[in-house]
Amino acid sequence: MIIGAGVQTSNNDVDGNEEKRGMVRFFAIFSTDGVSSYSCNVSATGVARERGGEERIDIVALSAAKDEGLGQTFEFVREMNESR
């Protein structure tokens, strides 16, 4: 079994507007028979926004996938382009 995570930060949104963003991805690759392998991925994107004088993180995208690319991805929260 291999387990990992990655984090990326950005100061721009999908339209190139300045905002604090954080993206995280967790994954696991495992095998039940030592020959074939399976993967599970969870990814999320959060945006820091100020409300009431406090900075809060809003989750703008959240998805999970099994055997990404070959299996099925479930998007629990999908980021929308607000300029459209």
N, CA, C and O atoms as a CHARMM CRD file, in Angstrom:
* protein
*
  336
    1    1 MET  N      0.85000  -1.17200   0.00000 PROA 1      0.00000
    2    1 MET  CA     0.00000   0.00000   0.00000 PROA 1      0.00000
    3    1 MET  C      0.89500   1.23400   0.00000 PROA 1      0.00000
    4    1 MET  O      1.88200   1.30400   0.73200 PROA 1      0.00000
    5    2 ILE  N      0.53500   2.19100  -0.82400 PROA 2      0.00000
    6    2 ILE  CA     1.23500   3.47700  -0.87500 PROA 2      0.00000
    7    2 ILE  C      0.20700   4.55500  -0.56500 PROA 2      0.00000
    8    2 ILE  O     -0.85900   4.59400  -1.18000 PROA 2      0.00000
    9    3 ILE  N      0.51900   5.42400   0.38200 PROA 3      0.00000
   10    3 ILE  CA    -0.37900   6.51900   0.74300 PROA 3      0.00000
   11    3 ILE  C      0.40900   7.81500   0.62900 PROA 3      0.00000
   12    3 ILE  O      1.56500   7.88400   1.04700 PROA 3      0.00000
   13    4 GLY  N     -0.22100   8.84900   0.05700 PROA 4      0.00000
   14    4 GLY  CA     0.47000  10.12000  -0.09600 PROA 4      0.00000
   15    4 GLY  C     -0.50000  11.27900  -0.11000 PROA 4      0.00000
   16    4 GLY  O     -1.71800  11.09800  -0.12300 PROA 4      0.00000
   17    5 ALA  N      0.06000  12.46200  -0.10600 PROA 5      0.00000
   18    5 ALA  CA    -0.74400  13.67600  -0.14000 PROA 5      0.00000
   19    5 ALA  C      0.07000  14.77600  -0.79900 PROA 5      0.00000
   20    5 ALA  O      1.30100  14.75100  -0.78000 PROA 5      0.00000
   21    6 GLY  N     -0.61600  15.72400  -1.37100 PROA 6      0.00000
   22    6 GLY  CA     0.04500  16.87200  -1.97600 PROA 6      0.00000
   23    6 GLY  C     -0.75300  18.12600  -1.68000 PROA 6      0.00000
   24    6 GLY  O     -1.98000  18.09000  -1.59000 PROA 6      0.00000
   25    7 VAL  N     -0.05200  19.22800  -1.53000 PROA 7      0.00000
   26    7 VAL  CA    -0.69700  20.51400  -1.24500 PROA 7      0.00000
   27    7 VAL  C     -0.13600  21.55100  -2.20000 PROA 7      0.00000
   28    7 VAL  O      1.07000  21.60800  -2.43700 PROA 7      0.00000
   29    8 GLN  N     -1.02300  22.36600  -2.74300 PROA 8      0.00000
   30    8 GLN  CA    -0.60300  23.45200  -3.63400 PROA 8      0.00000
   31    8 GLN  C     -1.36700  24.71300  -3.22800 PROA 8      0.00000
   32    8 GLN  O     -2.56100  24.65500  -2.93400 PROA 8      0.00000
   33    9 THR  N     -0.68300  25.83000  -3.21500 PROA 9      0.00000
   34    9 THR  CA    -1.33600  27.10700  -2.90900 PROA 9      0.00000
   35    9 THR  C     -1.25000  28.01900  -4.11900 PROA 9      0.00000
   36    9 THR  O     -0.35600  27.88600  -4.95500 PROA 9      0.00000
   37   10 SER  N     -2.18600  28.93900  -4.19800 PROA 10     0.00000
   38   10 SER  CA    -2.24900  29.87200  -5.31700 PROA 10     0.00000
   39   10 SER  C     -2.87200  31.16600  -4.82700 PROA 10     0.00000
   40   10 SER  O     -3.60700  31.17400  -3.84000 PROA 10     0.00000
   41   11 ASN  N     -2.58200  32.24300  -5.50500 PROA 11     0.00000
   42   11 ASN  CA    -3.21900  33.51600  -5.18400 PROA 11     0.00000
   43   11 ASN  C     -4.17700  33.96400  -6.27100 PROA 11     0.00000
   44   11 ASN  O     -4.54700  35.13700  -6.32000 PROA 11     0.00000
   45   12 ASN  N     -4.59000  33.04700  -7.15200 PROA 12     0.00000
   46   12 ASN  CA    -5.51200  33.39400  -8.22700 PROA 12     0.00000
   47   12 ASN  C     -6.64300  32.37900  -8.30200 PROA 12     0.00000
   48   12 ASN  O     -6.45600  31.19700  -8.01400 PROA 12     0.00000
   49   13 ASP  N     -7.83300  32.86300  -8.69600 PROA 13     0.00000
   50   13 ASP  CA    -8.95800  31.95800  -8.89000 PROA 13     0.00000
   51   13 ASP  C     -8.98400  31.48400 -10.33600 PROA 13     0.00000
   52   13 ASP  O     -8.05700  31.76300 -11.09700 PROA 13     0.00000
   53   14 VAL  N    -10.03900  30.76700 -10.72400 PROA 14     0.00000
   54   14 VAL  CA   -10.11900  30.20900 -12.07600 PROA 14     0.00000
   55   14 VAL  C    -10.17300  31.27900 -13.15800 PROA 14     0.00000
   56   14 VAL  O     -9.86200  30.99300 -14.31400 PROA 14     0.00000
   57   15 ASP  N    -10.56200  32.50300 -12.81200 PROA 15     0.00000
   58   15 ASP  CA   -10.61600  33.60100 -13.77300 PROA 15     0.00000
   59   15 ASP  C     -9.37400  34.47700 -13.73000 PROA 15     0.00000
   60   15 ASP  O     -9.29500  35.45700 -14.47000 PROA 15     0.00000
   61   16 GLY  N     -8.39900  34.14900 -12.88100 PROA 16     0.00000
   62   16 GLY  CA    -7.19300  34.95000 -12.76700 PROA 16     0.00000
   63   16 GLY  C     -7.31200  36.08100 -11.76000 PROA 16     0.00000
   64   16 GLY  O     -6.39000  36.88700 -11.63000 PROA 16     0.00000
   65   17 ASN  N     -8.43500  36.15800 -11.04200 PROA 17     0.00000
   66   17 ASN  CA    -8.61400  37.17800 -10.01300 PROA 17     0.00000
   67   17 ASN  C     -7.80800  36.78100  -8.77700 PROA 17     0.00000
   68   17 ASN  O     -7.63800  35.59600  -8.48900 PROA 17     0.00000
   69   18 GLU  N     -7.32000  37.77700  -8.06000 PROA 18     0.00000
   70   18 GLU  CA    -6.48100  37.49400  -6.89400 PROA 18     0.00000
   71   18 GLU  C     -7.32200  37.03200  -5.71300 PROA 18     0.00000
   72   18 GLU  O     -8.26000  37.71600  -5.30400 PROA 18     0.00000
   73   19 GLU  N     -6.98100  35.87100  -5.16800 PROA 19     0.00000
   74   19 GLU  CA    -7.58200  35.34900  -3.95000 PROA 19     0.00000
   75   19 GLU  C     -6.69100  34.22300  -3.43000 PROA 19     0.00000
   76   19 GLU  O     -5.95600  33.60400  -4.19900 PROA 19     0.00000
   77   20 LYS  N     -6.75600  33.96100  -2.13600 PROA 20     0.00000
   78   20 LYS  CA    -5.94100  32.90200  -1.53200 PROA 20     0.00000
   79   20 LYS  C     -6.65300  31.56500  -1.69900 PROA 20     0.00000
   80   20 LYS  O     -7.79300  31.40000  -1.26500 PROA 20     0.00000
   81   21 ARG  N     -5.96300  30.60200  -2.34000 PROA 21     0.00000
   82   21 ARG  CA    -6.54000  29.29100  -2.58600 PROA 21     0.00000
   83   21 ARG  C     -5.58600  28.21400  -2.07900 PROA 21     0.00000
   84   21 ARG  O     -4.36800  28.38900  -2.11400 PROA 21     0.00000
   85   22 GLY  N     -6.13000  27.12900  -1.62100 PROA 22     0.00000
   86   22 GLY  CA    -5.33900  25.97000  -1.23300 PROA 22     0.00000
   87   22 GLY  C     -5.97500  24.72200  -1.81900 PROA 22     0.00000
   88   22 GLY  O     -7.18600  24.52600  -1.71100 PROA 22     0.00000
   89   23 MET  N     -5.16400  23.88100  -2.43900 PROA 23     0.00000
   90   23 MET  CA    -5.65800  22.64600  -3.03000 PROA 23     0.00000
   91   23 MET  C     -4.90400  21.47900  -2.39700 PROA 23     0.00000
   92   23 MET  O     -3.68300  21.52400  -2.24900 PROA 23     0.00000
   93   24 VAL  N     -5.64100  20.44200  -2.02900 PROA 24     0.00000
   94   24 VAL  CA    -5.02300  19.28700  -1.38600 PROA 24     0.00000
   95   24 VAL  C     -5.54900  18.01300  -2.04600 PROA 24     0.00000
   96   24 VAL  O     -6.70800  17.93700  -2.45400 PROA 24     0.00000
   97   25 ARG  N     -4.67900  17.03000  -2.13900 PROA 25     0.00000
   98   25 ARG  CA    -5.06200  15.74800  -2.73200 PROA 25     0.00000
   99   25 ARG  C     -4.46800  14.62100  -1.88400 PROA 25     0.00000
  100   25 ARG  O     -3.28000  14.62800  -1.56000 PROA 25     0.00000
  101   26 PHE  N     -5.30400  13.67200  -1.53700 PROA 26     0.00000
  102   26 PHE  CA    -4.87700  12.47800  -0.81400 PROA 26     0.00000
  103   26 PHE  C     -5.09900  11.28400  -1.73100 PROA 26     0.00000
  104   26 PHE  O     -6.10200  11.22100  -2.44200 PROA 26     0.00000
  105   27 PHE  N     -4.17800  10.34700  -1.71600 PROA 27     0.00000
  106   27 PHE  CA    -4.35300   9.17500  -2.56500 PROA 27     0.00000
  107   27 PHE  C     -3.79600   7.93700  -1.87600 PROA 27     0.00000
  108   27 PHE  O     -2.93800   8.01800  -0.99800 PROA 27     0.00000
  109   28 ALA  N     -4.30800   6.79700  -2.29900 PROA 28     0.00000
  110   28 ALA  CA    -3.80800   5.51400  -1.82700 PROA 28     0.00000
  111   28 ALA  C     -3.78900   4.55300  -3.01100 PROA 28     0.00000
  112   28 ALA  O     -4.74000   4.49700  -3.79000 PROA 28     0.00000
  113   29 ILE  N     -2.71200   3.80900  -3.13700 PROA 29     0.00000
  114   29 ILE  CA    -2.60100   2.76400  -4.14300 PROA 29     0.00000
  115   29 ILE  C     -2.38700   1.45900  -3.38300 PROA 29     0.00000
  116   29 ILE  O     -1.49300   1.36400  -2.54300 PROA 29     0.00000
  117   30 PHE  N     -3.20400   0.46200  -3.67900 PROA 30     0.00000
  118   30 PHE  CA    -3.09200  -0.78200  -2.93900 PROA 30     0.00000
  119   30 PHE  C     -3.37100  -1.97400  -3.84400 PROA 30     0.00000
  120   30 PHE  O     -3.94500  -1.82800  -4.92200 PROA 30     0.00000
  121   31 SER  N     -2.96900  -3.12000  -3.40600 PROA 31     0.00000
  122   31 SER  CA    -3.16100  -4.35900  -4.15200 PROA 31     0.00000
  123   31 SER  C     -3.70100  -5.42000  -3.20600 PROA 31     0.00000
  124   31 SER  O     -3.29400  -5.50300  -2.04700 PROA 31     0.00000
  125   32 THR  N     -4.62000  -6.22700  -3.71400 PROA 32     0.00000
  126   32 THR  CA    -5.16600  -7.31300  -2.89800 PROA 32     0.00000
  127   32 THR  C     -4.52000  -8.65100  -3.23900 PROA 32     0.00000
  128   32 THR  O     -4.61500  -9.60400  -2.46600 PROA 32     0.00000
  129   33 ASP  N     -3.85600  -8.72300  -4.40500 PROA 33     0.00000
  130   33 ASP  CA    -3.25700  -9.99300  -4.81200 PROA 33     0.00000
  131   33 ASP  C     -1.76700  -9.89300  -5.14500 PROA 33     0.00000
  132   33 ASP  O     -1.16100 -10.89500  -5.52400 PROA 33     0.00000
  133   34 GLY  N     -1.16300  -8.71100  -5.01400 PROA 34     0.00000
  134   34 GLY  CA     0.25000  -8.53000  -5.31700 PROA 34     0.00000
  135   34 GLY  C      0.54800  -8.33700  -6.79200 PROA 34     0.00000
  136   34 GLY  O      1.70000  -8.10300  -7.15800 PROA 34     0.00000
  137   35 VAL  N     -0.47000  -8.43200  -7.65500 PROA 35     0.00000
  138   35 VAL  CA    -0.28100  -8.28100  -9.09700 PROA 35     0.00000
  139   35 VAL  C     -0.99600  -7.03600  -9.62400 PROA 35     0.00000
  140   35 VAL  O     -0.37000  -6.15100 -10.20700 PROA 35     0.00000
  141   36 SER  N     -2.29600  -6.97800  -9.41500 PROA 36     0.00000
  142   36 SER  CA    -3.06900  -5.81500  -9.86700 PROA 36     0.00000
  143   36 SER  C     -3.13200  -4.77400  -8.75300 PROA 36     0.00000
  144   36 SER  O     -2.98500  -5.09700  -7.57400 PROA 36     0.00000
  145   37 SER  N     -3.35500  -3.51300  -9.14800 PROA 37     0.00000
  146   37 SER  CA    -3.42900  -2.44200  -8.14600 PROA 37     0.00000
  147   37 SER  C     -4.66800  -1.59900  -8.35900 PROA 37     0.00000
  148   37 SER  O     -5.24100  -1.56300  -9.44800 PROA 37     0.00000
  149   38 TYR  N     -5.06600  -0.92800  -7.30600 PROA 38     0.00000
  150   38 TYR  CA    -6.23500  -0.06700  -7.29400 PROA 38     0.00000
  151   38 TYR  C     -5.83600   1.25800  -6.66500 PROA 38     0.00000
  152   38 TYR  O     -4.89400   1.32500  -5.87500 PROA 38     0.00000
  153   39 SER  N     -6.56100   2.31000  -7.02500 PROA 39     0.00000
  154   39 SER  CA    -6.26200   3.60200  -6.41700 PROA 39     0.00000
  155   39 SER  C     -7.54200   4.26100  -5.92400 PROA 39     0.00000
  156   39 SER  O     -8.63600   3.99200  -6.42000 PROA 39     0.00000
  157   40 CYS  N     -7.37700   5.11700  -4.94800 PROA 40     0.00000
  158   40 CYS  CA    -8.46500   5.91600  -4.40500 PROA 40     0.00000
  159   40 CYS  C     -7.91100   7.32200  -4.19500 PROA 40     0.00000
  160   40 CYS  O     -6.85600   7.48500  -3.58100 PROA 40     0.00000
  161   41 ASN  N     -8.60500   8.32700  -4.69400 PROA 41     0.00000
  162   41 ASN  CA    -8.15100   9.71300  -4.60300 PROA 41     0.00000
  163   41 ASN  C     -9.24700  10.59800  -4.02500 PROA 41     0.00000
  164   41 ASN  O    -10.42300  10.43200  -4.35100 PROA 41     0.00000
  165   42 VAL  N     -8.86900  11.51900  -3.18400 PROA 42     0.00000
  166   42 VAL  CA    -9.77500  12.54700  -2.67600 PROA 42     0.00000
  167   42 VAL  C     -9.07300  13.87700  -2.86700 PROA 42     0.00000
  168   42 VAL  O     -7.92000  14.04100  -2.46600 PROA 42     0.00000
  169   43 SER  N     -9.77000  14.83500  -3.48500 PROA 43     0.00000
  170   43 SER  CA    -9.16800  16.15100  -3.67200 PROA 43     0.00000
  171   43 SER  C    -10.15200  17.23300  -3.25400 PROA 43     0.00000
  172   43 SER  O    -11.36600  17.07800  -3.38300 PROA 43     0.00000
  173   44 ALA  N     -9.59900  18.33800  -2.74900 PROA 44     0.00000
  174   44 ALA  CA   -10.42000  19.45900  -2.28700 PROA 44     0.00000
  175   44 ALA  C     -9.70100  20.76700  -2.58200 PROA 44     0.00000
  176   44 ALA  O     -8.47100  20.83300  -2.58800 PROA 44     0.00000
  177   45 THR  N    -10.49800  21.80900  -2.82700 PROA 45     0.00000
  178   45 THR  CA    -9.97200  23.15700  -3.02400 PROA 45     0.00000
  179   45 THR  C    -10.70100  24.08600  -2.06500 PROA 45     0.00000
  180   45 THR  O    -11.93000  24.07500  -1.99100 PROA 45     0.00000
  181   46 GLY  N     -9.94400  24.88500  -1.33600 PROA 46     0.00000
  182   46 GLY  CA   -10.51800  25.85000  -0.40600 PROA 46     0.00000
  183   46 GLY  C    -10.06800  27.25000  -0.74800 PROA 46     0.00000
  184   46 GLY  O     -8.96500  27.44900  -1.25700 PROA 46     0.00000
  185   47 VAL  N    -10.92100  28.22500  -0.46800 PROA 47     0.00000
  186   47 VAL  CA   -10.62800  29.63700  -0.71200 PROA 47     0.00000
  187   47 VAL  C    -10.76300  30.37800   0.61000 PROA 47     0.00000
  188   47 VAL  O    -11.76000  30.23200   1.31700 PROA 47     0.00000
  189   48 ALA  N     -9.73800  31.18200   0.93900 PROA 48     0.00000
  190   48 ALA  CA    -9.77900  31.99700   2.16500 PROA 48     0.00000
  191   48 ALA  C    -10.55400  33.27100   1.87000 PROA 48     0.00000
  192   48 ALA  O    -10.22200  34.01000   0.94300 PROA 48     0.00000
  193   49 ARG  N    -11.58800  33.52600   2.66300 PROA 49     0.00000
  194   49 ARG  CA   -12.41400  34.72500   2.49600 PROA 49     0.00000
  195   49 ARG  C    -12.63100  35.35600   3.86200 PROA 49     0.00000
  196   49 ARG  O    -12.73500  34.66800   4.87700 PROA 49     0.00000
  197   50 GLU  N    -12.69500  36.66700   3.86000 PROA 50     0.00000
  198   50 GLU  CA   -12.90000  37.38200   5.12000 PROA 50     0.00000
  199   50 GLU  C    -14.38400  37.62200   5.32900 PROA 50     0.00000
  200   50 GLU  O    -15.08700  38.12600   4.45200 PROA 50     0.00000
  201   51 ARG  N    -14.84600  37.24100   6.53400 PROA 51     0.00000
  202   51 ARG  CA   -16.24100  37.46700   6.91500 PROA 51     0.00000
  203   51 ARG  C    -16.28400  37.92200   8.35800 PROA 51     0.00000
  204   51 ARG  O    -15.76800  37.24400   9.24700 PROA 51     0.00000
  205   52 GLY  N    -16.87900  39.03200   8.58400 PROA 52     0.00000
  206   52 GLY  CA   -17.02000  39.52800   9.95400 PROA 52     0.00000
  207   52 GLY  C    -15.68800  39.77200  10.63500 PROA 52     0.00000
  208   52 GLY  O    -15.56500  39.59100  11.84700 PROA 52     0.00000
  209   53 GLY  N    -14.69200  40.18000   9.86500 PROA 53     0.00000
  210   53 GLY  CA   -13.38600  40.45400  10.42600 PROA 53     0.00000
  211   53 GLY  C    -12.51500  39.22500  10.63300 PROA 53     0.00000
  212   53 GLY  O    -11.38100  39.33800  11.10000 PROA 53     0.00000
  213   54 GLU  N    -13.03400  38.05200  10.28900 PROA 54     0.00000
  214   54 GLU  CA   -12.27400  36.81100  10.42900 PROA 54     0.00000
  215   54 GLU  C    -12.08000  36.16500   9.06700 PROA 54     0.00000
  216   54 GLU  O    -12.96500  36.20700   8.21200 PROA 54     0.00000
  217   55 GLU  N    -10.90700  35.56400   8.87700 PROA 55     0.00000
  218   55 GLU  CA   -10.65200  34.84400   7.64000 PROA 55     0.00000
  219   55 GLU  C    -11.13900  33.40400   7.79100 PROA 55     0.00000
  220   55 GLU  O    -10.78200  32.70700   8.74000 PROA 55     0.00000
  221   56 ARG  N    -11.94800  32.98600   6.85300 PROA 56     0.00000
  222   56 ARG  CA   -12.51600  31.63400   6.88100 PROA 56     0.00000
  223   56 ARG  C    -12.19800  30.92100   5.57500 PROA 56     0.00000
  224   56 ARG  O    -11.95000  31.55500   4.54900 PROA 56     0.00000
  225   57 ILE  N    -12.20800  29.61100   5.62800 PROA 57     0.00000
  226   57 ILE  CA   -11.95000  28.79700   4.44300 PROA 57     0.00000
  227   57 ILE  C    -13.27200  28.21900   3.94100 PROA 57     0.00000
  228   57 ILE  O    -13.97500  27.52700   4.67800 PROA 57     0.00000
  229   58 ASP  N    -13.60300  28.50700   2.68800 PROA 58     0.00000
  230   58 ASP  CA   -14.76900  27.91800   2.03500 PROA 58     0.00000
  231   58 ASP  C    -14.28200  26.80100   1.11700 PROA 58     0.00000
  232   58 ASP  O    -13.36600  27.01400   0.32400 PROA 58     0.00000
  233   59 ILE  N    -14.88300  25.61200   1.21200 PROA 59     0.00000
  234   59 ILE  CA   -14.56500  24.51800   0.30700 PROA 59     0.00000
  235   59 ILE  C    -15.34900  24.76800  -0.97900 PROA 59     0.00000
  236   59 ILE  O    -16.58000  24.76300  -0.96900 PROA 59     0.00000
  237   60 VAL  N    -14.63400  24.98700  -2.08800 PROA 60     0.00000
  238   60 VAL  CA   -15.29100  25.29300  -3.36100 PROA 60     0.00000
  239   60 VAL  C    -15.28100  24.10100  -4.31100 PROA 60     0.00000
  240   60 VAL  O    -16.00000  24.11200  -5.31100 PROA 60     0.00000
  241   61 ALA  N    -14.48500  23.07500  -4.02500 PROA 61     0.00000
  242   61 ALA  CA   -14.47200  21.85900  -4.84200 PROA 61     0.00000
  243   61 ALA  C    -14.08200  20.67800  -3.96300 PROA 61     0.00000
  244   61 ALA  O    -13.16500  20.77500  -3.14600 PROA 61     0.00000
  245   62 LEU  N    -14.79000  19.55600  -4.13900 PROA 62     0.00000
  246   62 LEU  CA   -14.51300  18.34600  -3.37500 PROA 62     0.00000
  247   62 LEU  C    -14.91200  17.14700  -4.22900 PROA 62     0.00000
  248   62 LEU  O    -16.05700  17.04600  -4.67100 PROA 62     0.00000
  249   63 SER  N    -13.96600  16.24000  -4.46000 PROA 63     0.00000
  250   63 SER  CA   -14.28100  15.06700  -5.26800 PROA 63     0.00000
  251   63 SER  C    -13.53400  13.84000  -4.74600 PROA 63     0.00000
  252   63 SER  O    -12.53300  13.95100  -4.03800 PROA 63     0.00000
  253   64 ALA  N    -14.04800  12.67600  -5.11300 PROA 64     0.00000
  254   64 ALA  CA   -13.41600  11.40400  -4.77300 PROA 64     0.00000
  255   64 ALA  C    -13.47900  10.51600  -6.00600 PROA 64     0.00000
  256   64 ALA  O    -14.45000  10.56100  -6.76200 PROA 64     0.00000
  257   65 ALA  N    -12.43900   9.70500  -6.20800 PROA 65     0.00000
  258   65 ALA  CA   -12.39900   8.82500  -7.37900 PROA 65     0.00000
  259   65 ALA  C    -11.78500   7.48600  -7.00900 PROA 65     0.00000
  260   65 ALA  O    -10.89900   7.40200  -6.15900 PROA 65     0.00000
  261   66 LYS  N    -12.27000   6.45200  -7.65900 PROA 66     0.00000
  262   66 LYS  CA   -11.66800   5.12500  -7.55000 PROA 66     0.00000
  263   66 LYS  C    -11.07700   4.79600  -8.91000 PROA 66     0.00000
  264   66 LYS  O    -11.77000   4.88700  -9.92300 PROA 66     0.00000
  265   67 ASP  N     -9.80900   4.41500  -8.94600 PROA 67     0.00000
  266   67 ASP  CA    -9.13200   4.13000 -10.21200 PROA 67     0.00000
  267   67 ASP  C     -9.35700   5.26500 -11.20500 PROA 67     0.00000
  268   67 ASP  O     -9.86600   5.05700 -12.30600 PROA 67     0.00000
  269   68 GLU  N     -8.96600   6.47300 -10.79000 PROA 68     0.00000
  270   68 GLU  CA    -9.19100   7.68800 -11.56500 PROA 68     0.00000
  271   68 GLU  C     -8.79200   7.49600 -13.02300 PROA 68     0.00000
  272   68 GLU  O     -7.72300   6.96400 -13.32200 PROA 68     0.00000
  273   69 GLY  N     -9.65300   7.93000 -13.91500 PROA 69     0.00000
  274   69 GLY  CA    -9.42700   7.78300 -15.34200 PROA 69     0.00000
  275   69 GLY  C    -10.08300   6.52500 -15.88200 PROA 69     0.00000
  276   69 GLY  O    -10.51000   6.50200 -17.03700 PROA 69     0.00000
  277   70 LEU  N    -10.17200   5.48300 -15.07400 PROA 70     0.00000
  278   70 LEU  CA   -10.80500   4.23800 -15.50600 PROA 70     0.00000
  279   70 LEU  C    -12.08500   3.96700 -14.73800 PROA 70     0.00000
  280   70 LEU  O    -12.98400   3.28300 -15.22700 PROA 70     0.00000
  281   71 GLY  N    -12.15900   4.50200 -13.54800 PROA 71     0.00000
  282   71 GLY  CA   -13.32700   4.27600 -12.70400 PROA 71     0.00000
  283   71 GLY  C    -14.28200   5.44500 -12.77100 PROA 71     0.00000
  284   71 GLY  O    -14.48800   6.03400 -13.83200 PROA 71     0.00000
  285   72 GLN  N    -14.85000   5.76900 -11.66300 PROA 72     0.00000
  286   72 GLN  CA   -15.84600   6.83300 -11.60400 PROA 72     0.00000
  287   72 GLN  C    -15.42800   7.88500 -10.60000 PROA 72     0.00000
  288   72 GLN  O    -14.95800   7.56200  -9.50900 PROA 72     0.00000
  289   73 THR  N    -15.60000   9.14500 -10.96800 PROA 73     0.00000
  290   73 THR  CA   -15.30900  10.26600 -10.07700 PROA 73     0.00000
  291   73 THR  C    -16.63300  10.84400  -9.58600 PROA 73     0.00000
  292   73 THR  O    -17.55100  11.07500 -10.37300 PROA 73     0.00000
  293   74 PHE  N    -16.71800  11.07000  -8.29600 PROA 74     0.00000
  294   74 PHE  CA   -17.89200  11.69600  -7.70000 PROA 74     0.00000
  295   74 PHE  C    -17.51200  13.10300  -7.27900 PROA 74     0.00000
  296   74 PHE  O    -16.58600  13.29200  -6.49100 PROA 74     0.00000
  297   75 GLU  N    -18.22100  14.08800  -7.80000 PROA 75     0.00000
  298   75 GLU  CA   -17.98100  15.48000  -7.42100 PROA 75     0.00000
  299   75 GLU  C    -19.04500  15.87700  -6.41200 PROA 75     0.00000
  300   75 GLU  O    -20.21200  16.06000  -6.75800 PROA 75     0.00000
  301   76 PHE  N    -18.62800  16.00800  -5.16500 PROA 76     0.00000
  302   76 PHE  CA   -19.55400  16.37500  -4.10400 PROA 76     0.00000
  303   76 PHE  C    -19.81500  17.87100  -4.09800 PROA 76     0.00000
  304   76 PHE  O    -20.93700  18.30900  -3.84700 PROA 76     0.00000
  305   77 VAL  N    -18.77200  18.66100  -4.37500 PROA 77     0.00000
  306   77 VAL  CA   -18.87300  20.11200  -4.50100 PROA 77     0.00000
  307   77 VAL  C    -18.09800  20.46700  -5.76200 PROA 77     0.00000
  308   77 VAL  O    -16.93600  20.08300  -5.89700 PROA 77     0.00000
  309   78 ARG  N    -18.72000  21.19400  -6.68800 PROA 78     0.00000
  310   78 ARG  CA   -18.06100  21.56400  -7.93600 PROA 78     0.00000
  311   78 ARG  C    -17.88200  23.07400  -7.98400 PROA 78     0.00000
  312   78 ARG  O    -18.83200  23.83300  -7.78700 PROA 78     0.00000
  313   79 GLU  N    -16.63500  23.50400  -8.25300 PROA 79     0.00000
  314   79 GLU  CA   -16.35800  24.92600  -8.34700 PROA 79     0.00000
  315   79 GLU  C    -17.00200  25.49600  -9.59700 PROA 79     0.00000
  316   79 GLU  O    -16.84700  24.95100 -10.69000 PROA 79     0.00000
  317   80 MET  N    -17.71300  26.57600  -9.43400 PROA 80     0.00000
  318   80 MET  CA   -18.39100  27.24000 -10.54000 PROA 80     0.00000
  319   80 MET  C    -17.64500  28.51000 -10.91300 PROA 80     0.00000
  320   80 MET  O    -17.10300  29.19800 -10.04800 PROA 80     0.00000
  321   81 ASN  N    -17.62100  28.81000 -12.17400 PROA 81     0.00000
  322   81 ASN  CA   -17.03900  30.04500 -12.68400 PROA 81     0.00000
  323   81 ASN  C    -18.06300  31.14200 -12.45700 PROA 81     0.00000
  324   81 ASN  O    -19.07900  31.18700 -13.15100 PROA 81     0.00000
  325   82 GLU  N    -17.81500  32.03200 -11.49600 PROA 82     0.00000
  326   82 GLU  CA   -18.79500  33.03600 -11.09000 PROA 82     0.00000
  327   82 GLU  C    -19.00300  34.13800 -12.11300 PROA 82     0.00000
  328   82 GLU  O    -19.98500  34.87300 -12.01200 PROA 82     0.00000
  329   83 SER  N    -18.11200  34.28500 -13.10500 PROA 83     0.00000
  330   83 SER  CA   -18.25400  35.36800 -14.08700 PROA 83     0.00000
  331   83 SER  C    -19.22800  34.97100 -15.18800 PROA 83     0.00000
  332   83 SER  O    -19.59400  35.81300 -16.00800 PROA 83     0.00000
  333   84 ARG  N    -19.65900  33.71400 -15.22900 PROA 84     0.00000
  334   84 ARG  CA   -20.59200  33.26500 -16.28400 PROA 84     0.00000
  335   84 ARG  C    -22.01300  33.43400 -15.85400 PROA 84     0.00000
  336   84 ARG  O    -22.92900  33.11100 -16.61000 PROA 84     0.00000
